[in-house]
Amino acid sequence: MSEIIKFINRIENCDTLAFTDAMPTECVDLVICDGPYGVTGFDWDEVSCIQEYNLGLIRKFSRILKPGGALYLFGKCASIDFIDYRPYLELSTKIVWYQPSRLAQGRLKYTNNYDIISYFTKGKAKTFNLDDIRVEQMVELEHRKRCENVPSVKNGPYGKTLFNEKGKNPGDVWGDIKQLTYKSKELISRDLLNTIQKPERLIERLVRASSNAGDIVYDPFCGSGTVPVVCRNLERRFVACEINPGYVALANERLNGGKTNVAEVETEVGLVESNQMAFL
């Protein structure tokens, strides 16, 4: 565990696969992985088979996760199809991040309006802070109360579904958190829209649900630094890496509260260099 300490609350400029392989066994509580989707024309998104690529990631993350730890793996609808992840982690839920406002209009097939966030655990989850992520009740209260008089709810196995003044479980379809737009105040650069930068509210929900203050959160594809920023705000520790030096500079500026020089970043983000890091 002492080997991971020197990387706490730092963003390393390195290749994530090599970095993850060098991490100590069972050293992190949560992994939030927003890596390649295998669907765009960007160099960083080009993988020969996204399913096999994700299986490799799942295998690596299983080793570094503590028992009861969690992984959130971002992707498209087929991101983990036809692979056997069961020897490594348990798939708890596929969360649908629903985006009906997307502008793409398919002419030969239905337009994709959602991303998948696959929620894995290493054995039984040690942390799920439901009260920290409850959302507003969507059902009219009087109707809800009538439903609660059903015997299976009132005196049966569904008694825990009673109305809660704090709100309800967000479920596995999230349409309440929107993608960033050109007008979003937190958007760092237009070049990051839809591909790199995720909304802080989205990451906050994952971090609040599956970690506690002081826990270590690993972000293997740091991008613009949303996970580190959220971890700092929520008193979690983080370990992060990013292969693109431009993104590392951008993320560190954002993390430190400085004003990012967007013009310089947009010039540099096309450069991909690997600074080989190792646990010594």
Helices and strands as residue ranges (DSSP letters): H 2-5, E 10-13, H 16-22, E 28-33, G 43-45, H 50-64, E 65-75, E 90-98, E 114-121, G 130-132, H 141-147, H 151-154, G 159-161, E 173-174, G 190-192, H 200-210, E 216-219, H 226-233, E 237-242, H 245-255, H 262-268
